Amino acid sequence: MFLEFIRGTGYVNLQVNDVIMVVIACVLLYLGIVKKYEPLLLIPISFGVLLVNLPLGGLMLPGVGEEPGGLLYYLSLGLELGIYPPLIFLGVGAMTDFGPLIANPITILLGAAAQFGIFLTFIGAIYLGFTPQEAGAIGIIGGADGPTAIFIASRLAPELLGSIAIAAYSYMALVPIIQPPIMKLLTTKKERNIIMEQLRPVSKKEKILFPISVIILTGLLLPAALPLLGMLMFGNLIRESGVTERLSKGAQNELNNIVVIFLGLTVGAKATAAYFLTPDTLKIIFLGLAAFAFGTATGVLMGKLLNQITGGRINPLIGSAGVSAVPMAARVSQAVGKQENPNNYLLMHAMGPNVAGVIGSAVAAGILLSILG
């Protein structure tokens, strides 16, 4: 009996790959807890990685006959069926003010331009030997939108889900480190010093009509984007309608927090040694960085173009916020602008392309699903 007990412990069954994955999980936990890199998602993801790579736990085993499956196996069904990412978008919509985008609609071009990183990386991934479906799932990392990356990966390349999710959230957490050098490289000191005019007030009617109009126009054009965009716009509508405050608060807080926990744990549970410790993972990490850098660069370059078209009224720095890491990318635009000119306040202006980037990444996801799905 004693020998049977010993043979049934994880210590005896521990493999080298399991040890490597446990170390990776602990490093990710360190980054989330100590460095505070996207802790709300990085901590659940890394703990999911830790749980699933401890031998004999069986947390991801499916049920067989009357034998029940593992806990994370059942929770991961919400991931595989595409339920969790749209629910995250519901919470994001309920927390987001589209006012800056409505007040300055030209900034939607900045959000659109920042999505070019997705399609450039898509081409690069095919060149490196990935299938078109895998390349589409990898390219979406360039949108800097974790739920969208997870949604696309679960549909097009579920075997790469763990690697893509960890890469996406790692680069989102590193926005303040990755973006500033690119922004400074592509802009002049004079451009970074531009002070933009105050945004006009946006009426309540405009804020209510915006999500309804967007979902009708984009839903008819890209039905594949409806799960993400539909939940995003519904969340925003219950925020702005003024008559569903309880629903809005529930979406922002209780529902969002619960889904984040389930999403993070189950995404981490997909990062088993068999799928994660492969050459493809290194390629994904490299391509994810390239996607994010390209997205930032194309957003800034579009900002420079709009600056010329508008006669110097657009600060190109806000173009970097076109990636959809809300509101971190907008804060980076503000921080870089303030370094050049302490009287420069770009945050609200940068929120326009930032929320446009959320819409843009969902539209890009719809295009990829329509073509590749």
Short mmCIF file of the C-alpha atoms (twelve columns), coordinates in Angstrom:
data_MODEL
# 
_entry.id   MODEL 
# 
loop_
_atom_site.group_PDB 
_atom_site.id 
_atom_site.type_symbol 
_atom_site.label_atom_id 
_atom_site.label_alt_id 
_atom_site.label_comp_id 
_atom_site.label_asym_id 
_atom_site.label_seq_id 
_atom_site.Cartn_x 
_atom_site.Cartn_y 
_atom_site.Cartn_z 
_atom_site.pdbx_PDB_model_num 
ATOM 1   C CA . MET A 1   0.000   0.000  0.000   1 
ATOM 2   C CA . PHE A 2   2.835   2.364  0.823   1 
ATOM 3   C CA . LEU A 3   4.548   1.657  -2.528  1 
ATOM 4   C CA . GLU A 4   1.244   2.175  -4.346  1 
ATOM 5   C CA . PHE A 5   0.903   5.545  -2.626  1 
ATOM 6   C CA . ILE A 6   4.440   6.535  -3.642  1 
ATOM 7   C CA . ARG A 7   3.837   5.495  -7.245  1 
ATOM 8   C CA . GLY A 8   0.675   7.601  -7.283  1 
ATOM 9   C CA . THR A 9   2.398   10.847 -6.301  1 
ATOM 10  C CA . GLY A 10  3.334   13.545 -8.751  1 
ATOM 11  C CA . TYR A 11  6.957   13.449 -7.574  1 
ATOM 12  C CA . VAL A 12  7.515   10.016 -9.069  1 
ATOM 13  C CA . ASN A 13  5.736   10.900 -12.333 1 
ATOM 14  C CA . LEU A 14  7.353   14.303 -12.812 1 
ATOM 15  C CA . GLN A 15  8.966   14.716 -16.246 1 
ATOM 16  C CA . VAL A 16  11.544  17.283 -17.381 1 
ATOM 17  C CA . ASN A 17  8.966   19.062 -19.529 1 
ATOM 18  C CA . ASP A 18  6.621   19.319 -16.545 1 
ATOM 19  C CA . VAL A 19  9.376   20.988 -14.513 1 
ATOM 20  C CA . ILE A 20  10.045  23.482 -17.322 1 
ATOM 21  C CA . MET A 21  6.348   24.393 -17.529 1 
ATOM 22  C CA . VAL A 22  6.124   24.815 -13.738 1 
ATOM 23  C CA . VAL A 23  9.106   27.185 -13.886 1 
ATOM 24  C CA . ILE A 24  7.467   29.142 -16.730 1 
ATOM 25  C CA . ALA A 25  4.254   29.374 -14.690 1 
ATOM 26  C CA . CYS A 26  6.188   30.698 -11.674 1 
ATOM 27  C CA . VAL A 27  7.960   33.296 -13.856 1 
ATOM 28  C CA . LEU A 28  4.600   34.473 -15.195 1 
ATOM 29  C CA . LEU A 29  3.234   34.650 -11.643 1 
ATOM 30  C CA . TYR A 30  6.248   36.768 -10.687 1 
ATOM 31  C CA . LEU A 31  5.575   39.156 -13.582 1 
ATOM 32  C CA . GLY A 32  1.922   39.443 -12.633 1 
ATOM 33  C CA . ILE A 33  2.361   39.820 -8.865  1 
ATOM 34  C CA . VAL A 34  5.670   41.645 -8.465  1 
ATOM 35  C CA . LYS A 35  5.937   43.543 -11.753 1 
ATOM 36  C CA . LYS A 36  2.146   44.012 -11.994 1 
ATOM 37  C CA . TYR A 37  2.047   43.176 -15.733 1 
ATOM 38  C CA . GLU A 38  -1.680  42.733 -16.524 1 
ATOM 39  C CA . PRO A 39  -2.165  40.970 -13.145 1 
ATOM 40  C CA . LEU A 40  -5.936  40.487 -13.501 1 
ATOM 41  C CA . LEU A 41  -5.357  38.103 -16.393 1 
ATOM 42  C CA . LEU A 42  -1.721  37.061 -16.160 1 
ATOM 43  C CA . ILE A 43  -2.149  35.622 -12.650 1 
ATOM 44  C CA . PRO A 44  -5.148  33.376 -13.534 1 
ATOM 45  C CA . ILE A 45  -3.451  32.309 -16.787 1 
ATOM 46  C CA . SER A 46  -0.145  31.451 -15.124 1 
ATOM 47  C CA . PHE A 47  -1.916  29.603 -12.294 1 
ATOM 48  C CA . GLY A 48  -3.831  27.604 -14.910 1 
ATOM 49  C CA . VAL A 49  -0.473  26.725 -16.524 1 
ATOM 50  C CA . LEU A 50  0.787   25.587 -13.120 1 
ATOM 51  C CA . LEU A 51  -2.275  23.453 -12.342 1 
ATOM 52  C CA . VAL A 52  -2.424  21.598 -15.648 1 
ATOM 53  C CA . ASN A 53  1.297   20.759 -15.705 1 
ATOM 54  C CA . LEU A 54  1.376   19.087 -12.273 1 
ATOM 55  C CA . PRO A 55  1.313   15.321 -13.002 1 
ATOM 56  C CA . LEU A 56  -1.768  13.146 -12.388 1 
ATOM 57  C CA . GLY A 57  -4.057  16.052 -11.489 1 
ATOM 58  C CA . GLY A 58  -6.402  15.178 -14.334 1 
ATOM 59  C CA . LEU A 59  -7.898  18.659 -14.390 1 
ATOM 60  C CA . MET A 60  -8.259  18.616 -18.178 1 
ATOM 61  C CA . LEU A 61  -9.324  14.978 -18.612 1 
ATOM 62  C CA . PRO A 62  -12.706 14.512 -20.322 1 
ATOM 63  C CA . GLY A 63  -15.335 12.378 -18.644 1 
ATOM 64  C CA . VAL A 64  -15.483 8.717  -19.680 1 
ATOM 65  C CA . GLY A 65  -18.715 6.829  -19.097 1 
ATOM 66  C CA . GLU A 66  -19.829 7.471  -15.534 1 
ATOM 67  C CA . GLU A 67  -16.379 8.761  -14.594 1 
ATOM 68  C CA . PRO A 68  -16.522 12.574 -14.317 1 
ATOM 69  C CA . GLY A 69  -13.993 14.771 -16.124 1 
ATOM 70  C CA . GLY A 70  -11.634 17.311 -14.621 1 
ATOM 71  C CA . LEU A 71  -12.762 20.691 -13.331 1 
ATOM 72  C CA . LEU A 72  -10.855 22.741 -15.905 1 
ATOM 73  C CA . TYR A 73  -12.089 20.470 -18.717 1 
ATOM 74  C CA . TYR A 74  -15.666 21.546 -18.039 1 
ATOM 75  C CA . LEU A 75  -14.750 25.187 -17.493 1 
ATOM 76  C CA . SER A 76  -12.770 25.173 -20.759 1 
ATOM 77  C CA . LEU A 77  -15.924 24.362 -22.720 1 
ATOM 78  C CA . GLY A 78  -16.837 28.035 -22.391 1 
ATOM 79  C CA . LEU A 79  -13.548 28.817 -24.110 1 
ATOM 80  C CA . GLU A 80  -13.846 26.217 -26.854 1 
ATOM 81  C CA . LEU A 81  -17.450 27.179 -27.586 1 
ATOM 82  C CA . GLY A 82  -16.488 30.855 -27.881 1 
ATOM 83  C CA . ILE A 83  -18.496 32.048 -24.868 1 
ATOM 84  C CA . TYR A 84  -15.936 33.755 -22.618 1 
ATOM 85  C CA . PRO A 85  -14.337 36.292 -25.049 1 
ATOM 86  C CA . PRO A 86  -17.692 37.868 -26.098 1 
ATOM 87  C CA . LEU A 87  -18.664 38.136 -22.422 1 
ATOM 88  C CA . ILE A 88  -15.375 39.971 -21.780 1 
ATOM 89  C CA . PHE A 89  -16.345 42.328 -24.616 1 
ATOM 90  C CA . LEU A 90  -19.687 42.898 -22.875 1 
ATOM 91  C CA . GLY A 91  -17.809 44.110 -19.803 1 
ATOM 92  C CA . VAL A 92  -15.418 46.223 -21.880 1 
ATOM 93  C CA . GLY A 93  -18.347 47.885 -23.645 1 
ATOM 94  C CA . ALA A 94  -20.002 48.665 -20.318 1 
ATOM 95  C CA . MET A 95  -16.784 50.268 -19.037 1 
ATOM 96  C CA . THR A 96  -15.906 52.244 -22.180 1 
ATOM 97  C CA . ASP A 97  -16.859 55.801 -23.066 1 
ATOM 98  C CA . PHE A 98  -17.062 56.186 -26.848 1 
ATOM 99  C CA . GLY A 99  -17.420 59.959 -26.465 1 
ATOM 100 C CA . PRO A 100 -13.841 60.839 -27.602 1 
ATOM 101 C CA . LEU A 101 -14.313 58.796 -30.788 1 
ATOM 102 C CA . ILE A 102 -17.715 60.358 -31.505 1 
ATOM 103 C CA . ALA A 103 -16.340 63.855 -30.852 1 
ATOM 104 C CA . ASN A 104 -13.427 63.349 -33.249 1 
ATOM 105 C CA . PRO A 105 -14.521 60.638 -35.726 1 
ATOM 106 C CA . ILE A 106 -11.430 61.058 -37.912 1 
ATOM 107 C CA . THR A 107 -9.494  59.149 -35.241 1 
ATOM 108 C CA . ILE A 108 -11.249 55.952 -36.337 1 
ATOM 109 C CA . LEU A 109 -8.692  55.948 -39.164 1 
ATOM 110 C CA . LEU A 110 -5.945  55.656 -36.557 1 
ATOM 111 C CA . GLY A 111 -7.639  52.614 -35.046 1 
ATOM 112 C CA . ALA A 112 -8.009  51.110 -38.516 1 
ATOM 113 C CA . ALA A 113 -4.380  51.808 -39.472 1 
ATOM 114 C CA . ALA A 114 -3.078  50.090 -36.334 1 
ATOM 115 C CA . GLN A 115 -4.721  46.847 -37.515 1 
ATOM 116 C CA . PHE A 116 -2.319  46.604 -40.472 1 
ATOM 117 C CA . GLY A 117 0.080   44.858 -38.105 1 
ATOM 118 C CA . ILE A 118 -2.374  41.945 -38.015 1 
ATOM 119 C CA . PHE A 119 -2.307  41.400 -41.764 1 
ATOM 120 C CA . LEU A 120 1.447   41.987 -42.161 1 
ATOM 121 C CA . THR A 121 2.100   39.361 -39.499 1 
ATOM 122 C CA . PHE A 122 -0.403  37.037 -41.161 1 
ATOM 123 C CA . ILE A 123 1.781   37.099 -44.280 1 
ATOM 124 C CA . GLY A 124 4.942   36.613 -42.205 1 
ATOM 125 C CA . ALA A 125 3.458   33.610 -40.382 1 
ATOM 126 C CA . ILE A 126 2.576   31.902 -43.668 1 
ATOM 127 C CA . TYR A 127 6.152   32.522 -44.837 1 
ATOM 128 C CA . LEU A 128 7.437   30.782 -41.676 1 
ATOM 129 C CA . GLY A 129 5.420   27.670 -42.466 1 
ATOM 130 C CA . PHE A 130 2.165   28.095 -40.554 1 
ATOM 131 C CA . THR A 131 -1.148  27.202 -42.192 1 
ATOM 132 C CA . PRO A 132 -3.418  30.129 -43.185 1 
ATOM 133 C CA . GLN A 133 -5.685  29.387 -40.195 1 
ATOM 134 C CA . GLU A 134 -2.746  29.347 -37.769 1 
ATOM 135 C CA . ALA A 135 -1.312  32.493 -39.380 1 
ATOM 136 C CA . GLY A 136 -4.621  34.305 -38.913 1 
ATOM 137 C CA . ALA A 137 -4.744  33.342 -35.234 1 
ATOM 138 C CA . ILE A 138 -1.137  34.504 -34.717 1 
ATOM 139 C CA . GLY A 139 -1.594  37.768 -36.626 1 
ATOM 140 C CA . ILE A 140 -4.461  38.906 -34.408 1 
ATOM 141 C CA . ILE A 141 -1.912  39.364 -31.578 1 
ATOM 142 C CA . GLY A 142 -1.030  42.629 -33.362 1 
ATOM 143 C CA . GLY A 143 -4.378  44.083 -32.325 1 
ATOM 144 C CA . ALA A 144 -3.228  43.934 -28.672 1 
ATOM 145 C CA . ASP A 145 -6.646  42.561 -27.746 1 
ATOM 146 C CA . GLY A 146 -6.453  39.441 -25.594 1 
ATOM 147 C CA . PRO A 147 -10.104 38.299 -25.819 1 
ATOM 148 C CA . THR A 148 -10.085 38.707 -29.607 1 
ATOM 149 C CA . ALA A 149 -6.856  36.717 -29.893 1 
ATOM 150 C CA . ILE A 150 -8.339  33.945 -27.756 1 
ATOM 151 C CA . PHE A 151 -11.616 33.960 -29.730 1 
ATOM 152 C CA . ILE A 152 -9.836  33.670 -33.086 1 
ATOM 153 C CA . ALA A 153 -7.365  31.046 -31.844 1 
ATOM 154 C CA . SER A 154 -10.178 28.891 -30.431 1 
ATOM 155 C CA . ARG A 155 -11.886 28.950 -33.839 1 
ATOM 156 C CA . LEU A 156 -8.920  28.710 -36.222 1 
ATOM 157 C CA . ALA A 157 -6.014  27.106 -34.324 1 
ATOM 158 C CA . PRO A 158 -7.066  25.641 -30.950 1 
ATOM 159 C CA . GLU A 159 -3.771  23.752 -30.637 1 
ATOM 160 C CA . LEU A 160 -1.941  27.118 -30.484 1 
ATOM 161 C CA . LEU A 161 -4.366  28.745 -28.052 1 
ATOM 162 C CA . GLY A 162 -2.097  28.646 -24.999 1 
ATOM 163 C CA . SER A 163 0.935   30.065 -26.794 1 
ATOM 164 C CA . ILE A 164 -1.064  32.786 -28.556 1 
ATOM 165 C CA . ALA A 165 -2.889  33.865 -25.385 1 
ATOM 166 C CA . ILE A 166 0.290   34.091 -23.305 1 
ATOM 167 C CA . ALA A 167 2.069   36.024 -26.079 1 
ATOM 168 C CA . ALA A 168 -0.890  38.400 -26.512 1 
ATOM 169 C CA . TYR A 169 -1.231  39.243 -22.829 1 
ATOM 170 C CA . SER A 170 2.526   39.469 -22.320 1 
ATOM 171 C CA . TYR A 171 2.836   42.106 -25.047 1 
ATOM 172 C CA . MET A 172 -0.235  43.945 -23.765 1 
ATOM 173 C CA . ALA A 173 1.474   44.137 -20.386 1 
ATOM 174 C CA . LEU A 174 4.645   45.456 -22.036 1 
ATOM 175 C CA . VAL A 175 2.889   48.309 -23.879 1 
ATOM 176 C CA . PRO A 176 4.688   51.009 -21.804 1 
ATOM 177 C CA . ILE A 177 8.053   49.447 -22.727 1 
ATOM 178 C CA . ILE A 178 7.543   48.489 -26.381 1 
ATOM 179 C CA . GLN A 179 5.645   51.499 -27.720 1 
ATOM 180 C CA . PRO A 180 7.627   54.638 -26.664 1 
ATOM 181 C CA . PRO A 181 10.819  53.865 -28.669 1 
ATOM 182 C CA . ILE A 182 8.745   53.259 -31.818 1 
ATOM 183 C CA . MET A 183 6.728   56.437 -31.241 1 
ATOM 184 C CA . LYS A 184 9.845   58.570 -30.778 1 
ATOM 185 C CA . LEU A 185 11.614  57.008 -33.740 1 
ATOM 186 C CA . LEU A 186 8.782   57.843 -36.151 1 
ATOM 187 C CA . THR A 187 7.959   61.386 -34.939 1 
ATOM 188 C CA . THR A 188 9.845   64.676 -34.701 1 
ATOM 189 C CA . LYS A 189 10.152  66.769 -31.560 1 
ATOM 190 C CA . LYS A 190 7.911   69.383 -33.178 1 
ATOM 191 C CA . GLU A 191 5.185   66.799 -33.843 1 
ATOM 192 C CA . ARG A 192 5.351   65.447 -30.288 1 
ATOM 193 C CA . ASN A 193 4.898   68.989 -28.958 1 
ATOM 194 C CA . ILE A 194 1.587   69.565 -30.788 1 
ATOM 195 C CA . ILE A 195 -1.202  70.542 -28.393 1 
ATOM 196 C CA . MET A 196 -4.598  69.408 -29.658 1 
ATOM 197 C CA . GLU A 197 -7.809  71.421 -29.294 1 
ATOM 198 C CA . GLN A 198 -10.298 70.443 -26.606 1 
ATOM 199 C CA . LEU A 199 -12.900 67.908 -27.742 1 
ATOM 200 C CA . ARG A 200 -16.473 69.067 -28.236 1 
ATOM 201 C CA . PRO A 201 -19.158 67.855 -25.803 1 
ATOM 202 C CA . VAL A 202 -21.002 64.747 -26.981 1 
ATOM 203 C CA . SER A 203 -24.773 64.556 -26.407 1 
ATOM 204 C CA . LYS A 204 -26.498 61.623 -24.740 1 
ATOM 205 C CA . LYS A 205 -28.487 60.964 -27.925 1 
ATOM 206 C CA . GLU A 206 -25.245 60.554 -29.903 1 
ATOM 207 C CA . LYS A 207 -23.880 58.104 -27.338 1 
ATOM 208 C CA . ILE A 208 -27.052 56.002 -27.481 1 
ATOM 209 C CA . LEU A 209 -27.294 55.994 -31.284 1 
ATOM 210 C CA . PHE A 210 -23.605 55.147 -31.767 1 
ATOM 211 C CA . PRO A 211 -23.624 51.477 -30.607 1 
ATOM 212 C CA . ILE A 212 -26.905 50.803 -32.402 1 
ATOM 213 C CA . SER A 213 -25.632 52.294 -35.671 1 
ATOM 214 C CA . VAL A 214 -22.253 50.555 -35.474 1 
ATOM 215 C CA . ILE A 215 -23.714 47.097 -34.879 1 
ATOM 216 C CA . ILE A 216 -26.199 47.446 -37.748 1 
ATOM 217 C CA . LEU A 217 -23.556 48.638 -40.222 1 
ATOM 218 C CA . THR A 218 -20.775 46.237 -39.232 1 
ATOM 219 C CA . GLY A 219 -23.108 43.324 -38.496 1 
ATOM 220 C CA . LEU A 220 -24.484 43.415 -42.025 1 
ATOM 221 C CA . LEU A 221 -20.996 43.747 -43.506 1 
ATOM 222 C CA . LEU A 222 -19.241 41.132 -41.331 1 
ATOM 223 C CA . PRO A 223 -21.655 38.666 -39.708 1 
ATOM 224 C CA . ALA A 224 -18.665 36.697 -38.350 1 
ATOM 225 C CA . ALA A 225 -17.781 39.674 -36.129 1 
ATOM 226 C CA . LEU A 226 -21.227 39.789 -34.481 1 
ATOM 227 C CA . PRO A 227 -20.337 37.747 -31.350 1 
ATOM 228 C CA . LEU A 228 -17.582 40.202 -30.360 1 
ATOM 229 C CA . LEU A 229 -18.957 43.471 -31.725 1 
ATOM 230 C CA . GLY A 230 -22.502 42.643 -30.665 1 
ATOM 231 C CA . MET A 231 -21.511 42.143 -27.030 1 
ATOM 232 C CA . LEU A 232 -19.240 45.210 -27.100 1 
ATOM 233 C CA . MET A 233 -22.012 47.459 -28.387 1 
ATOM 234 C CA . PHE A 234 -24.649 45.912 -26.127 1 
ATOM 235 C CA . GLY A 235 -22.446 46.577 -23.109 1 
ATOM 236 C CA . ASN A 236 -21.978 50.171 -24.211 1 
ATOM 237 C CA . LEU A 237 -25.705 50.627 -24.832 1 
ATOM 238 C CA . ILE A 238 -26.680 49.516 -21.333 1 
ATOM 239 C CA . ARG A 239 -24.051 51.947 -20.031 1 
ATOM 240 C CA . GLU A 240 -25.283 54.944 -22.010 1 
ATOM 241 C CA . SER A 241 -29.057 54.330 -22.056 1 
ATOM 242 C CA . GLY A 242 -29.426 55.654 -18.506 1 
ATOM 243 C CA . VAL A 243 -32.209 53.172 -17.645 1 
ATOM 244 C CA . THR A 244 -30.192 49.977 -17.048 1 
ATOM 245 C CA . GLU A 245 -27.687 51.038 -14.425 1 
ATOM 246 C CA . ARG A 246 -27.916 47.720 -12.538 1 
ATOM 247 C CA . LEU A 247 -27.158 45.750 -15.700 1 
ATOM 248 C CA . SER A 248 -24.278 48.053 -16.567 1 
ATOM 249 C CA . LYS A 249 -22.706 47.716 -13.117 1 
ATOM 250 C CA . GLY A 250 -23.228 43.941 -13.179 1 
ATOM 251 C CA . ALA A 251 -21.471 43.680 -16.561 1 
ATOM 252 C CA . GLN A 252 -18.608 45.918 -15.386 1 
ATOM 253 C CA . ASN A 253 -18.046 44.183 -12.069 1 
ATOM 254 C CA . GLU A 254 -19.538 40.811 -11.073 1 
ATOM 255 C CA . LEU A 255 -19.941 39.235 -14.525 1 
ATOM 256 C CA . ASN A 256 -16.661 40.580 -15.857 1 
ATOM 257 C CA . ASN A 257 -14.692 39.431 -12.810 1 
ATOM 258 C CA . ILE A 258 -16.150 35.912 -12.906 1 
ATOM 259 C CA . VAL A 259 -15.508 35.508 -16.633 1 
ATOM 260 C CA . VAL A 260 -11.942 36.828 -16.287 1 
ATOM 261 C CA . ILE A 261 -11.223 34.154 -13.665 1 
ATOM 262 C CA . PHE A 262 -12.664 31.330 -15.784 1 
ATOM 263 C CA . LEU A 263 -11.059 32.633 -18.983 1 
ATOM 264 C CA . GLY A 264 -7.618  33.013 -17.430 1 
ATOM 265 C CA . LEU A 265 -7.569  29.593 -15.753 1 
ATOM 266 C CA . THR A 266 -8.779  27.737 -18.846 1 
ATOM 267 C CA . VAL A 267 -6.439  29.581 -21.219 1 
ATOM 268 C CA . GLY A 268 -3.524  28.647 -18.974 1 
ATOM 269 C CA . ALA A 269 -4.776  25.063 -18.873 1 
ATOM 270 C CA . LYS A 270 -4.299  24.886 -22.656 1 
ATOM 271 C CA . ALA A 271 -0.551  25.511 -22.242 1 
ATOM 272 C CA . THR A 272 0.539   21.959 -21.616 1 
ATOM 273 C CA . ALA A 273 4.152   20.942 -22.237 1 
ATOM 274 C CA . ALA A 274 3.180   18.918 -25.328 1 
ATOM 275 C CA . TYR A 275 1.755   21.990 -27.060 1 
ATOM 276 C CA . PHE A 276 3.802   24.799 -25.509 1 
ATOM 277 C CA . LEU A 277 7.392   23.501 -25.598 1 
ATOM 278 C CA . THR A 278 7.733   23.467 -29.384 1 
ATOM 279 C CA . PRO A 279 9.643   25.547 -31.962 1 
ATOM 280 C CA . ASP A 280 6.285   26.989 -33.036 1 
ATOM 281 C CA . THR A 281 5.953   28.714 -29.656 1 
ATOM 282 C CA . LEU A 282 9.194   30.646 -30.204 1 
ATOM 283 C CA . LYS A 283 7.972   31.639 -33.670 1 
ATOM 284 C CA . ILE A 284 4.666   32.827 -32.193 1 
ATOM 285 C CA . ILE A 285 6.457   34.948 -29.577 1 
ATOM 286 C CA . PHE A 286 8.624   36.533 -32.289 1 
ATOM 287 C CA . LEU A 287 5.682   37.082 -34.651 1 
ATOM 288 C CA . GLY A 288 3.568   38.510 -31.820 1 
ATOM 289 C CA . LEU A 289 6.229   41.118 -31.076 1 
ATOM 290 C CA . ALA A 290 6.470   41.959 -34.785 1 
ATOM 291 C CA . ALA A 291 2.685   42.254 -35.036 1 
ATOM 292 C CA . PHE A 292 2.520   44.612 -32.077 1 
ATOM 293 C CA . ALA A 293 5.421   46.741 -33.338 1 
ATOM 294 C CA . PHE A 294 3.915   46.976 -36.844 1 
ATOM 295 C CA . GLY A 295 0.516   47.931 -35.399 1 
ATOM 296 C CA . THR A 296 2.051   50.702 -33.310 1 
ATOM 297 C CA . ALA A 297 4.125   51.960 -36.247 1 
ATOM 298 C CA . THR A 298 1.256   52.048 -38.756 1 
ATOM 299 C CA . GLY A 299 -0.930  53.887 -36.245 1 
ATOM 300 C CA . VAL A 300 1.741   56.552 -35.712 1 
ATOM 301 C CA . LEU A 301 2.354   56.879 -39.456 1 
ATOM 302 C CA . MET A 302 -1.366  57.396 -40.047 1 
ATOM 303 C CA . GLY A 303 -1.233  60.048 -37.299 1 
ATOM 304 C CA . LYS A 304 1.527   61.830 -39.220 1 
ATOM 305 C CA . LEU A 305 -0.580  61.713 -42.394 1 
ATOM 306 C CA . LEU A 306 -3.644  63.122 -40.612 1 
ATOM 307 C CA . ASN A 307 -1.420  65.801 -39.094 1 
ATOM 308 C CA . GLN A 308 -0.496  66.932 -42.612 1 
ATOM 309 C CA . ILE A 309 -4.082  66.744 -43.878 1 
ATOM 310 C CA . THR A 310 -5.510  68.738 -40.950 1 
ATOM 311 C CA . GLY A 311 -2.815  71.403 -41.039 1 
ATOM 312 C CA . GLY A 312 -1.017  70.330 -37.874 1 
ATOM 313 C CA . ARG A 313 -4.023  69.765 -35.591 1 
ATOM 314 C CA . ILE A 314 -3.374  66.050 -34.918 1 
ATOM 315 C CA . ASN A 315 -0.509  64.956 -32.672 1 
ATOM 316 C CA . PRO A 316 0.844   61.753 -34.323 1 
ATOM 317 C CA . LEU A 317 1.528   60.243 -30.897 1 
ATOM 318 C CA . ILE A 318 -2.150  59.396 -30.459 1 
ATOM 319 C CA . GLY A 319 -1.853  57.035 -33.440 1 
ATOM 320 C CA . SER A 320 -0.024  54.532 -31.261 1 
ATOM 321 C CA . ALA A 321 -3.223  54.181 -29.198 1 
ATOM 322 C CA . GLY A 322 -4.901  52.615 -32.239 1 
ATOM 323 C CA . VAL A 323 -3.980  49.201 -30.854 1 
ATOM 324 C CA . SER A 324 -6.807  48.120 -28.606 1 
ATOM 325 C CA . ALA A 325 -5.039  47.803 -25.253 1 
ATOM 326 C CA . VAL A 326 -7.590  49.995 -23.437 1 
ATOM 327 C CA . PRO A 327 -6.751  52.317 -21.721 1 
ATOM 328 C CA . MET A 328 -3.047  51.493 -21.366 1 
ATOM 329 C CA . ALA A 329 -2.094  52.514 -24.916 1 
ATOM 330 C CA . ALA A 330 -3.860  55.875 -24.474 1 
ATOM 331 C CA . ARG A 331 -1.924  56.448 -21.251 1 
ATOM 332 C CA . VAL A 332 1.341   55.764 -23.067 1 
ATOM 333 C CA . SER A 333 0.447   58.417 -25.676 1 
ATOM 334 C CA . GLN A 334 -0.233  60.844 -22.835 1 
ATOM 335 C CA . ALA A 335 3.032   59.982 -21.056 1 
ATOM 336 C CA . VAL A 336 5.237   60.377 -24.153 1 
ATOM 337 C CA . GLY A 337 3.536   63.652 -25.091 1 
ATOM 338 C CA . LYS A 338 3.964   65.003 -21.570 1 
ATOM 339 C CA . GLN A 339 7.689   64.206 -21.624 1 
ATOM 340 C CA . GLU A 340 8.077   66.643 -24.524 1 
ATOM 341 C CA . ASN A 341 5.631   69.250 -23.269 1 
ATOM 342 C CA . PRO A 342 4.405   69.239 -19.637 1 
ATOM 343 C CA . ASN A 343 1.324   71.205 -20.730 1 
ATOM 344 C CA . ASN A 344 0.284   68.573 -23.263 1 
ATOM 345 C CA . TYR A 345 -2.790  66.513 -22.347 1 
ATOM 346 C CA . LEU A 346 -3.395  63.841 -24.957 1 
ATOM 347 C CA . LEU A 347 -5.256  61.233 -22.901 1 
ATOM 348 C CA . MET A 348 -8.816  62.013 -24.001 1 
ATOM 349 C CA . HIS A 349 -7.692  62.538 -27.602 1 
ATOM 350 C CA . ALA A 350 -5.882  59.174 -27.524 1 
ATOM 351 C CA . MET A 351 -8.988  57.421 -26.174 1 
ATOM 352 C CA . GLY A 352 -10.640 58.016 -29.574 1 
ATOM 353 C CA . PRO A 353 -8.232  55.804 -31.550 1 
ATOM 354 C CA . ASN A 354 -7.952  53.484 -28.555 1 
ATOM 355 C CA . VAL A 355 -11.639 52.533 -28.570 1 
ATOM 356 C CA . ALA A 356 -11.571 52.592 -32.389 1 
ATOM 357 C CA . GLY A 357 -8.836  49.965 -32.083 1 
ATOM 358 C CA . VAL A 358 -11.160 47.723 -30.056 1 
ATOM 359 C CA . ILE A 359 -13.745 47.971 -32.831 1 
ATOM 360 C CA . GLY A 360 -11.021 47.561 -35.471 1 
ATOM 361 C CA . SER A 361 -9.597  44.387 -33.939 1 
ATOM 362 C CA . ALA A 362 -13.083 42.855 -33.798 1 
ATOM 363 C CA . VAL A 363 -13.638 43.810 -37.447 1 
ATOM 364 C CA . ALA A 364 -10.252 42.317 -38.386 1 
ATOM 365 C CA . ALA A 365 -11.253 39.150 -36.531 1 
ATOM 366 C CA . GLY A 366 -14.487 39.045 -38.517 1 
ATOM 367 C CA . ILE A 367 -12.556 39.399 -41.790 1 
ATOM 368 C CA . LEU A 368 -10.189 36.559 -40.854 1 
ATOM 369 C CA . LEU A 369 -13.051 34.300 -39.787 1 
ATOM 370 C CA . SER A 370 -14.987 35.077 -42.974 1 
ATOM 371 C CA . ILE A 371 -12.003 34.200 -45.158 1 
ATOM 372 C CA . LEU A 372 -10.411 31.368 -43.182 1 
ATOM 373 C CA . GLY A 373 -13.197 29.955 -41.022 1 
# 
